[in-house]
């Protein structure tokens, strides 16, 4: 049986502005610049430019609950007023004299294009050359061919109906492996090193190195040099020459083909700048390339003309003004979202600097204090998820280099005296100990643990091993020279 009844319930609903702010927090500076360009292209009511004065208050509804289809909406709040200029975003960390710098990106030949261009100079027949081109498309950025020959033969048969033999693919692969840079097209590290050695001029060290990689690759990767030397009857000097020859090879030949443009794209753009002014730290946003935004005067003038002209207010004109109103609201929400983003980012970064003040003054990792996302959330009054969004993919420029914000968050460790220290401090001590160890007799994790305990740190061996792995430090056996 169906029946109707009234009920009252509360619902929490995010406004368009709140949704914009949440999304904005996740954007690093470079992505924010791109997002602003996209919004300016999509919304004609969003304009770039500067006003002569700044409005102290901009009256618009932030709830996002207004019914745009209502014919009785008040248009006067969308009309331009000479006494109250359009809302605009202004940041306080750069002046009118600051230069806005844009980085030009030059076009260049990619790694795969470079390989393809070399095929045209070869003398292979058309079929093998086409197969080689297919193989190049399967090579990753490191220069390796990670797929099995049989799998690619099956793909060509199923996708294109081509009957290709394994022997044809092997011929094509041999053609690819003769391309520059040497080592490209290898299926594993062993094959990569062998290809590079075969491209080198013959010498006793090269011949011996090829024999070592071919027959004793596993032992060599474990640095069991003495055992290899005994098996091949090599003297200590001969083994040193072999190791030196192999160490000259490139384990990732694809990385050798890097252009200045690619290097430029890999550079990190900091989102914050922390400056030391005679012992006082100041925090600012890196917004020099982000334009100031305002609501387009053309759109506000359109609404103003409509309000002042009572005679020509037909349905078509009201539809046009309704469209203008929607775009003006969207522009205002977007501008205010950026403003709230900047406020949230600055509050968070200032709290991080206050917590890690000694580090930002001296740049000493041992001065880093243990700090969690919740510590900063409690300090600034934001939710932990907000702090997580702010710290994700953001970087800060200091007098000691550029650091990711996540670098300043660390686990808490305890000393014998009960003092809490950051695990960054312990990691730095591990780095220092390994750097000064005798490489002929490197320090194992058990001894490393005892040395840390002697310094007053309560730490388990497995924790030391975990930190060592996080620092990309090999085990003692692999550090032996």
C-alpha positions as CSV (number, residue, x, y, z in Angstrom):
1,X,0.0,0.0,0.0
2,X,1.4,3.4,-1.0
3,X,1.0,6.4,1.1
4,X,2.5,9.9,1.3
5,X,3.9,11.6,4.3
6,X,6.0,14.7,5.1
7,X,9.3,14.5,6.8
8,X,12.1,16.9,7.8
9,X,15.7,15.9,7.6
10,X,19.1,17.7,7.5
11,X,21.5,17.2,4.7
12,X,25.0,18.5,4.4
13,X,25.6,19.7,0.8
14,X,28.8,21.2,-0.6
15,X,28.3,24.5,-2.4
16,X,29.9,25.1,-5.8
17,X,32.5,27.4,-4.1
18,X,33.4,24.7,-1.5
19,X,33.9,22.1,-4.3
20,X,36.1,24.6,-6.2
21,X,38.2,25.3,-3.1
22,X,38.8,21.5,-2.5
23,X,39.9,21.0,-6.1
24,X,42.1,24.1,-6.0
25,X,44.0,22.9,-2.9
26,X,45.3,19.9,-4.8
27,X,46.8,21.9,-7.7
28,X,50.5,22.8,-7.5
29,X,51.5,26.2,-9.0
30,X,52.1,24.9,-12.6
31,X,48.8,23.0,-12.7
32,X,47.0,26.0,-11.3
33,X,48.3,28.2,-14.1
34,X,46.9,25.7,-16.6
35,X,43.6,25.4,-14.8
36,X,43.2,29.2,-14.9
37,X,43.9,29.3,-18.6
38,X,41.3,26.5,-19.2
39,X,38.7,28.4,-17.1
40,X,39.3,31.7,-18.9
41,X,38.7,29.9,-22.2
42,X,35.5,28.2,-21.0
43,X,34.1,31.2,-19.1
44,X,33.9,34.5,-21.1
45,X,32.9,36.3,-17.9
46,X,36.3,35.7,-16.4
47,X,38.7,38.3,-17.4
48,X,42.4,39.1,-16.8
49,X,43.4,42.6,-15.8
50,X,43.9,45.1,-13.0
51,X,41.5,47.7,-11.6
52,X,42.5,51.0,-10.3
53,X,41.0,50.2,-6.9
54,X,40.0,47.1,-5.0
55,X,36.5,46.3,-3.7
56,X,36.3,45.7,0.1
57,X,33.2,43.6,-0.3
58,X,31.6,41.8,-3.1
59,X,28.0,40.9,-2.5
60,X,27.1,37.5,-3.9
61,X,25.6,34.3,-2.6
62,X,28.1,31.6,-1.7
63,X,25.6,28.9,-1.0
64,X,25.0,28.0,-4.6
65,X,21.4,27.3,-3.8
66,X,19.9,30.1,-5.9
67,X,17.4,29.0,-8.6
68,X,18.7,30.2,-11.9
69,X,15.4,29.5,-13.6
70,X,13.5,32.0,-11.4
71,X,12.2,34.9,-13.5
72,X,12.1,37.2,-10.5
73,X,15.9,37.2,-9.6
74,X,17.4,40.5,-8.8
75,X,19.7,41.7,-11.6
76,X,20.9,44.8,-9.8
77,X,23.6,42.9,-7.9
78,X,25.2,41.9,-11.3
79,X,25.2,45.4,-12.7
80,X,28.4,47.4,-12.8
81,X,28.8,50.2,-10.2
82,X,31.4,52.8,-10.8
83,X,31.7,53.4,-7.0
84,X,32.3,49.7,-6.3
85,X,34.6,48.1,-8.9
86,X,34.5,44.5,-9.9
87,X,35.7,41.9,-7.5
88,X,39.3,41.0,-8.1
89,X,41.9,38.8,-6.6
90,X,45.1,40.4,-5.4
91,X,48.0,38.6,-3.8
92,X,50.1,40.3,-1.3
93,X,53.4,38.8,-2.3
94,X,54.2,40.6,-5.5
95,X,53.8,44.2,-6.6
96,X,53.0,45.9,-9.9
97,X,56.7,46.2,-10.6
98,X,57.2,42.4,-10.5
99,X,58.0,40.8,-13.9
100,X,55.8,38.0,-15.0
101,X,58.1,35.4,-16.6
102,X,56.9,32.8,-19.1
103,X,59.2,29.9,-20.0
104,X,59.3,29.2,-23.7
105,X,59.3,25.5,-24.6
106,X,61.1,24.5,-27.8
107,X,60.1,21.6,-29.9
108,X,62.5,18.7,-30.1
109,X,63.0,15.2,-31.5
110,X,61.8,12.6,-29.0
111,X,63.7,9.4,-28.2
112,X,61.4,7.2,-30.3
113,X,61.5,9.6,-33.3
114,X,65.3,9.6,-33.1
115,X,65.3,5.8,-33.3
116,X,62.8,5.8,-36.2
117,X,64.8,8.3,-38.2
118,X,67.8,5.9,-38.1
119,X,65.8,3.1,-39.7
120,X,65.5,5.1,-42.9
121,X,69.2,5.1,-43.3
122,X,69.5,1.3,-43.1
123,X,69.6,-1.3,-45.9
124,X,67.1,-3.8,-44.5
125,X,64.2,-4.8,-46.6
126,X,60.8,-3.2,-46.2
127,X,59.2,-6.0,-44.2
128,X,62.0,-6.1,-41.6
129,X,62.1,-2.3,-41.4
130,X,58.4,-2.2,-40.7
131,X,58.8,-4.8,-38.0
132,X,61.7,-2.8,-36.5
133,X,59.4,0.2,-36.4
134,X,56.8,-1.8,-34.5
135,X,59.5,-2.9,-32.0
136,X,60.5,0.7,-31.5
137,X,57.0,1.5,-30.5
138,X,57.2,-1.1,-27.7
139,X,60.5,0.2,-26.3
140,X,60.1,2.0,-23.0
141,X,61.7,5.3,-22.0
142,X,64.7,3.5,-20.4
143,X,65.5,1.9,-23.8
144,X,64.4,-1.6,-23.0
145,X,62.1,-4.0,-24.9
146,X,60.1,-5.5,-22.1
147,X,57.7,-7.6,-24.2
148,X,58.3,-11.2,-25.3
149,X,58.9,-11.9,-29.0
150,X,56.1,-14.5,-29.1
151,X,53.6,-12.1,-27.5
152,X,54.3,-9.5,-30.2
153,X,54.0,-12.1,-33.0
154,X,50.6,-13.0,-31.6
155,X,49.5,-9.4,-31.4
156,X,50.4,-8.8,-35.1
157,X,48.5,-11.9,-36.1
158,X,45.4,-11.1,-34.1
159,X,45.2,-7.3,-34.6
160,X,46.5,-7.0,-38.1
161,X,46.2,-10.5,-39.6
162,X,49.9,-10.6,-40.4
163,X,51.8,-13.9,-40.5
164,X,55.1,-13.1,-38.9
165,X,57.7,-15.7,-37.8
166,X,59.8,-15.5,-34.7
167,X,62.9,-15.5,-37.0
168,X,61.6,-12.3,-38.7
169,X,61.1,-10.6,-35.4
170,X,64.6,-11.6,-34.3
171,X,66.0,-10.0,-37.5
172,X,64.1,-6.8,-36.8
173,X,65.3,-6.8,-33.2
174,X,68.9,-7.2,-34.3
175,X,68.3,-4.2,-36.5
176,X,67.0,-2.2,-33.6
177,X,69.8,-3.2,-31.3
178,X,72.3,-1.8,-33.8
179,X,70.8,1.7,-33.5
180,X,72.2,4.5,-31.4
181,X,72.4,4.8,-28.4
182,X,74.1,1.4,-27.9
183,X,72.2,-0.9,-25.7
184,X,68.7,0.1,-26.9
185,X,66.3,-2.7,-27.6
186,X,67.8,-5.0,-24.9
187,X,65.4,-7.2,-23.0
188,X,67.2,-7.1,-19.7
189,X,70.2,-5.5,-18.1
190,X,72.6,-8.3,-19.0
191,X,71.8,-8.1,-22.7
192,X,72.0,-4.3,-22.5
193,X,75.5,-4.3,-21.1
194,X,76.6,-7.0,-23.6
195,X,75.3,-4.9,-26.6
196,X,77.3,-1.9,-25.4
197,X,80.4,-3.9,-24.9
198,X,80.1,-5.3,-28.4
199,X,79.9,-1.7,-29.8
200,X,83.2,-0.8,-28.1
201,X,86.6,-1.0,-29.8
202,X,88.3,-4.3,-28.9
203,X,90.7,-4.3,-26.0
204,X,91.8,-6.8,-23.4
205,X,89.6,-5.1,-20.8
206,X,86.5,-5.1,-23.1
207,X,86.9,-8.7,-24.1
208,X,87.3,-9.8,-20.5
209,X,84.3,-7.6,-19.4
210,X,82.1,-9.2,-22.1
211,X,83.1,-12.6,-20.8
212,X,82.3,-11.6,-17.2
213,X,78.9,-10.3,-18.1
214,X,78.1,-13.2,-20.3
215,X,79.1,-16.0,-17.9
216,X,79.1,-14.4,-14.4
217,X,76.5,-11.7,-14.5
218,X,74.7,-12.8,-11.3
219,X,78.0,-13.0,-9.4
220,X,79.1,-9.6,-10.8
221,X,75.8,-8.0,-9.7
222,X,76.5,-9.2,-6.2
223,X,80.0,-7.8,-6.4
224,X,81.7,-11.2,-5.9
225,X,84.8,-10.0,-7.7
226,X,87.2,-12.3,-6.0
227,X,85.3,-15.4,-7.0
228,X,85.0,-14.2,-10.6
229,X,88.8,-13.5,-10.7
230,X,89.6,-17.0,-9.5
231,X,87.3,-18.6,-12.0
232,X,88.8,-16.7,-14.9
233,X,92.4,-16.7,-13.6
234,X,92.6,-12.9,-13.5
235,X,95.0,-10.8,-11.4
236,X,93.7,-8.1,-9.1
237,X,94.7,-5.4,-11.6
238,X,92.9,-7.1,-14.5
239,X,89.8,-7.5,-12.4
240,X,89.9,-3.8,-11.5
241,X,90.2,-2.9,-15.2
242,X,87.2,-5.1,-16.0
243,X,85.1,-3.5,-13.2
244,X,86.1,0.0,-14.4
245,X,85.1,-0.9,-18.0
246,X,81.7,-2.2,-17.0
247,X,81.0,0.8,-14.7
248,X,81.4,3.1,-17.8
249,X,78.3,1.5,-19.4
250,X,74.9,3.0,-19.2
251,X,72.2,0.7,-17.6
252,X,69.4,2.9,-19.0
253,X,70.4,3.9,-22.6
254,X,67.2,5.7,-23.2
255,X,68.1,8.3,-20.6
256,X,71.2,9.2,-22.6
257,X,68.9,10.8,-25.2
258,X,67.8,13.7,-23.1
259,X,67.5,17.2,-24.5
260,X,67.6,20.5,-22.6
261,X,63.9,20.9,-23.2
262,X,63.2,17.6,-21.5
263,X,65.5,18.5,-18.6
264,X,63.7,21.8,-18.3
265,X,60.3,20.1,-18.1
266,X,61.6,17.9,-15.3
267,X,62.6,20.9,-13.1
268,X,60.4,21.5,-10.1
269,X,58.5,24.8,-9.7
270,X,58.2,25.7,-6.0
271,X,54.8,26.6,-4.7
272,X,56.2,28.5,-1.6
273,X,59.2,30.6,-1.0
274,X,60.7,30.9,2.5
275,X,63.3,33.7,2.9
276,X,65.6,34.4,5.9
277,X,65.7,38.1,6.5
278,X,68.3,38.6,9.2
279,X,67.0,35.7,11.3
280,X,63.3,36.4,10.6
281,X,61.6,33.9,8.2
282,X,59.0,35.1,5.8
283,X,56.7,32.9,3.7
284,X,55.2,33.8,0.4
285,X,53.4,32.0,-2.5
286,X,55.1,31.7,-5.8
287,X,52.3,33.4,-7.7
288,X,54.4,35.7,-10.0
289,X,53.1,34.0,-13.2
290,X,49.5,33.7,-12.0
291,X,47.3,36.5,-13.5
292,X,45.0,38.7,-11.5
293,X,41.4,37.9,-12.2
294,X,38.2,39.9,-12.3
295,X,34.6,39.5,-13.6
296,X,34.4,40.8,-17.2
297,X,33.2,44.4,-17.4
298,X,31.4,43.6,-20.7
299,X,29.1,41.1,-18.9
300,X,28.4,43.4,-15.9
301,X,27.7,46.3,-18.4
302,X,25.3,43.9,-20.3
303,X,23.3,43.3,-17.1
304,X,23.4,47.0,-16.2
305,X,22.0,48.0,-19.6
306,X,19.2,45.4,-19.3
307,X,18.2,46.7,-15.8
308,X,18.1,50.3,-17.1
309,X,16.1,49.5,-20.2
310,X,12.7,48.5,-19.1
311,X,11.1,48.7,-22.6
312,X,13.2,46.0,-24.3
313,X,13.0,43.3,-21.7
314,X,11.7,40.5,-23.9
315,X,12.1,36.8,-23.3
316,X,15.2,36.4,-25.6
317,X,17.0,39.2,-23.8
318,X,16.1,37.7,-20.4
319,X,17.6,34.3,-21.5
320,X,20.8,36.1,-22.5
321,X,20.9,37.9,-19.2
322,X,20.3,34.6,-17.4
323,X,23.3,33.1,-19.2
324,X,25.4,36.2,-18.3
325,X,24.3,35.8,-14.6
326,X,25.4,32.1,-14.6
327,X,28.8,33.0,-16.0
328,X,29.3,35.9,-13.6
329,X,28.5,33.6,-10.7
330,X,30.9,30.9,-12.0
331,X,33.6,33.6,-12.4
332,X,33.1,34.9,-8.9
333,X,33.2,31.4,-7.4
334,X,36.4,30.6,-9.3
335,X,38.1,33.8,-8.2
336,X,37.1,33.4,-4.6
337,X,38.1,29.7,-4.6
338,X,41.7,30.8,-5.7
339,X,41.7,33.4,-2.9
340,X,40.6,30.8,-0.3
341,X,43.2,28.4,-1.7
342,X,46.0,31.0,-1.2
343,X,44.8,31.7,2.3
344,X,44.7,28.0,3.2
345,X,48.1,27.3,1.7
346,X,49.8,30.3,3.4
347,X,48.3,29.3,6.8
348,X,49.5,25.8,6.4
349,X,53.0,26.7,5.2
350,X,53.4,29.3,8.1
351,X,52.4,26.6,10.6
352,X,55.0,24.2,9.1
353,X,57.7,26.9,9.2
354,X,56.8,27.6,12.9
355,X,57.1,23.9,13.7
356,X,60.4,23.4,11.8
357,X,61.8,26.9,12.5
358,X,65.3,25.7,13.3
359,X,65.6,23.7,10.1
360,X,64.5,26.7,7.9
361,X,67.1,28.8,9.7
362,X,70.1,26.4,9.3
363,X,69.1,23.7,6.8
364,X,70.3,21.0,9.2
365,X,68.3,17.8,8.9
366,X,69.0,16.9,12.5
367,X,67.0,20.0,13.5
368,X,63.8,18.6,12.0
369,X,61.2,17.9,14.6
370,X,58.8,15.0,14.5
371,X,55.6,16.3,12.9
372,X,52.4,14.7,11.6
373,X,49.6,16.0,9.5
374,X,47.4,16.1,12.5
375,X,49.8,18.4,14.3
376,X,49.5,21.0,11.6
377,X,45.7,20.4,11.3
378,X,45.3,21.2,15.0
379,X,47.5,24.2,14.8
380,X,45.7,25.9,11.9
381,X,42.2,24.6,12.6
382,X,41.8,22.7,9.4
383,X,40.8,19.1,8.8
384,X,43.6,16.5,8.3
385,X,42.4,15.9,4.8
386,X,42.9,19.6,4.0
387,X,46.5,19.5,5.2
388,X,47.0,16.3,3.2
389,X,45.8,18.0,0.0
390,X,48.0,21.1,0.7
391,X,51.1,19.0,1.3
392,X,50.6,16.7,-1.7
393,X,52.7,17.5,-4.8
394,X,53.8,20.9,-3.3
395,X,57.3,22.2,-3.0
396,X,59.0,25.0,-1.0
397,X,62.1,26.9,-2.0
398,X,64.5,27.7,0.8
399,X,68.0,29.0,1.2
400,X,69.2,25.4,1.2
401,X,67.4,24.0,-1.8
402,X,63.9,23.0,-2.9
403,X,62.0,20.5,-0.7
404,X,58.7,18.7,-1.1
405,X,56.3,19.6,1.8
406,X,56.0,15.9,2.7
407,X,59.7,16.0,3.6
408,X,58.9,17.9,6.8
409,X,56.4,15.3,8.1
410,X,58.1,12.4,9.8
411,X,57.7,9.7,12.4
412,X,58.5,10.2,16.1
413,X,61.4,8.3,17.6
414,X,62.6,8.4,21.2
415,X,66.0,8.7,22.8
416,X,67.2,7.0,26.0
417,X,66.5,10.3,27.9
418,X,62.9,10.2,26.7
419,X,63.3,13.1,24.2
420,X,61.3,12.8,21.0
421,X,63.2,13.2,17.8
422,X,62.4,13.0,14.1
423,X,63.3,9.8,12.1
424,X,65.0,12.2,9.7
425,X,67.7,12.8,12.3
426,X,68.3,9.1,12.5
427,X,68.4,8.7,8.7
428,X,71.0,11.5,8.4
429,X,73.2,9.8,11.0
430,X,72.9,6.5,9.0
431,X,74.0,8.4,5.8
432,X,76.9,9.9,7.7
433,X,78.1,6.6,9.1
434,X,77.9,4.8,5.8
435,X,79.7,7.6,4.0
436,X,82.7,7.3,6.5
437,X,82.8,3.5,6.7
438,X,85.7,1.4,5.4
439,X,84.4,0.2,2.0
440,X,86.6,-2.9,2.2
441,X,84.7,-3.9,5.4
442,X,81.3,-2.1,5.3
443,X,79.1,-1.9,8.4
444,X,76.3,-4.5,8.6
445,X,72.8,-3.6,10.0
446,X,73.5,-5.2,13.4
447,X,76.5,-3.0,14.0
448,X,74.7,0.0,12.6
449,X,71.9,-0.6,15.2
450,X,74.4,-0.8,18.0
451,X,76.1,2.4,17.0
452,X,72.8,4.2,17.0
453,X,71.9,2.8,20.4
454,X,75.3,4.0,21.7
455,X,74.3,7.5,20.5
456,X,71.1,7.2,22.6
457,X,68.5,6.2,20.0
458,X,66.1,3.4,20.9
459,X,65.8,1.6,17.6
460,X,65.3,-2.0,16.4
461,X,67.4,-3.6,13.7
462,X,64.5,-4.0,11.3
463,X,63.8,-0.3,11.6
464,X,67.4,0.4,10.7
465,X,67.1,-1.9,7.7
466,X,63.9,-0.1,6.7
467,X,65.5,3.3,6.9
468,X,68.5,2.1,5.0
469,X,66.3,0.9,2.2
470,X,64.4,4.1,2.1
471,X,67.7,5.9,1.7
472,X,68.6,3.6,-1.2
473,X,71.6,2.4,0.6
474,X,72.5,-1.3,-0.4
475,X,73.2,-4.0,2.1
476,X,76.8,-4.2,3.4
477,X,77.7,-7.0,1.1
478,X,76.8,-4.9,-2.0
479,X,78.7,-1.9,-0.6
480,X,82.0,-3.8,-0.4
481,X,84.7,-2.5,-2.7
